[in-house]
Amino acid sequence: MRGIRSTSANSELLQSASEIWVMDNSHLTVLGDLVIDTGATPELFDPNGKEIEDPFFDSAVAVRRVFEAIYKISEERVHKLASRAI
């Protein structure tokens, strides 16, 4: 995690994306305006349409709950992407 740094989204960055996943509806709104004519459509990371809350200022229990949700969804996403690549 030490090498991970955030980058602000912009239309140039998003143009090359084949998938754009966001954690909540506010991100959908913002990125929806940036990706006009890029080909990829932003969608919630959770394929069931649930928002994933930001636990940044919450308890360790909340951070763990979000981590576990992201981990589970990541596994599902990876399997789905891998099946498309075959």
HELIX and SHEET records of a PDB file:
HELIX    1   1 SER A   11  GLN A   15  1                                   5    
HELIX    2   2 ASN A   25  LEU A   34  1                                  10    
HELIX    3   3 ALA A   60  ALA A   85  1                                  26    
SHEET    1   A 2 ILE A  20  VAL A  22  0                                        
SHEET    2   A 2 PRO A  42  LEU A  44  1                                        
END                                                                             
